[in-house]
Amino acid sequence: MQLNNRTVHLLIKGKVQGVYYRVSAKKIAEEYGITGWIKNTKEGDVEAVAGGSNEAVTNFIEWCKKGPRNASVTDVIITDMAIESHETFIIKR
């Protein structure tokens, strides 16, 4: 388990379900060393908690603003939160 410098809650809006957003985000999070989780919301958005180094979290947020190829992200609401430690990055169902 790594020491996280920053943890953020993300609410990603737009065409983000049914476009492999969560699977792609998990792959990117693992590349950046991000821990936390991601899930679909019943409102049609994607919600995530991401923790890691400041640089890794910033890079992950920038990726989330674009998403995978077929996504159309209209907004990413970013909320800094208390540092959380997670073992890995998981997709919640």
C-alpha positions as CSV (number, residue, x, y, z in Angstrom):
1,M,0.0,0.0,0.0
2,Q,1.3,3.4,-0.9
3,L,1.2,6.7,0.9
4,N,-1.3,8.9,-0.8
5,N,-0.8,12.7,-1.1
6,R,-4.2,13.5,-2.4
7,T,-7.6,11.8,-2.6
8,V,-10.4,13.2,-4.8
9,H,-14.0,12.3,-5.4
10,L,-15.0,12.6,-9.1
11,L,-18.4,12.8,-10.7
12,I,-18.1,12.4,-14.4
13,K,-21.0,13.5,-16.5
14,G,-21.9,13.0,-20.2
15,K,-22.0,9.9,-22.4
16,V,-19.9,7.8,-20.0
17,Q,-21.9,4.6,-19.6
18,G,-21.7,1.8,-22.2
19,V,-18.4,3.1,-23.6
20,Y,-16.0,1.1,-21.4
21,Y,-15.3,4.1,-19.3
22,R,-14.8,2.2,-16.0
23,V,-12.6,-0.5,-17.6
24,S,-10.5,2.1,-19.3
25,A,-10.2,4.2,-16.2
26,K,-9.1,1.2,-14.2
27,K,-6.3,0.6,-16.7
28,I,-5.2,4.2,-16.6
29,A,-5.4,4.3,-12.8
30,E,-3.2,1.2,-12.5
31,E,-0.7,2.8,-14.9
32,Y,-0.6,5.9,-12.8
33,G,-0.5,4.0,-9.5
34,I,-3.9,5.4,-8.4
35,T,-5.9,3.5,-5.8
36,G,-9.6,3.8,-5.1
37,W,-12.8,2.8,-7.0
38,I,-15.1,3.7,-9.9
39,K,-18.8,2.9,-10.5
40,N,-21.8,3.8,-12.6
41,T,-24.5,5.8,-10.9
42,K,-28.2,5.3,-11.5
43,E,-28.4,8.8,-12.9
44,G,-26.2,7.8,-15.8
45,D,-22.9,9.3,-14.6
46,V,-19.7,7.7,-13.4
47,E,-18.5,8.2,-9.9
48,A,-14.9,7.6,-8.7
49,V,-12.6,8.0,-5.7
50,A,-9.0,8.3,-6.7
51,G,-5.9,8.6,-4.4
52,G,-2.2,8.8,-5.2
53,S,0.6,11.3,-5.6
54,N,-0.5,14.8,-6.5
55,E,0.9,14.3,-10.0
56,A,-0.8,11.0,-10.6
57,V,-4.1,12.3,-9.4
58,T,-3.8,15.4,-11.6
59,N,-3.0,13.1,-14.6
60,F,-5.9,10.8,-13.8
61,I,-8.3,13.8,-13.6
62,E,-7.1,15.1,-17.0
63,W,-7.7,11.6,-18.5
64,C,-11.2,11.5,-16.9
65,K,-12.1,14.8,-18.6
66,K,-11.6,13.0,-22.0
67,G,-12.3,9.4,-21.2
68,P,-12.1,6.5,-23.6
69,R,-12.6,7.0,-27.4
70,N,-16.4,6.6,-27.5
71,A,-17.1,8.7,-24.4
72,S,-18.4,12.2,-24.5
73,V,-17.5,13.9,-21.2
74,T,-19.5,17.1,-20.5
75,D,-18.3,17.8,-16.9
76,V,-16.1,16.4,-14.2
77,I,-17.0,17.7,-10.7
78,I,-13.8,17.4,-8.6
79,T,-14.0,17.4,-4.8
80,D,-10.9,17.1,-2.7
81,M,-11.5,14.8,0.3
82,A,-9.7,13.4,3.3
83,I,-6.9,11.1,2.4
84,E,-8.1,7.5,1.9
85,S,-6.0,4.4,1.5
86,H,-7.1,1.6,-0.8
87,E,-5.2,-1.5,-1.7
88,T,-6.0,-1.3,-5.4
89,F,-8.3,0.4,-7.9
90,I,-11.6,-1.5,-8.3
91,I,-14.7,-1.3,-10.4
92,K,-17.7,-1.3,-8.1
93,R,-20.9,-2.8,-9.4
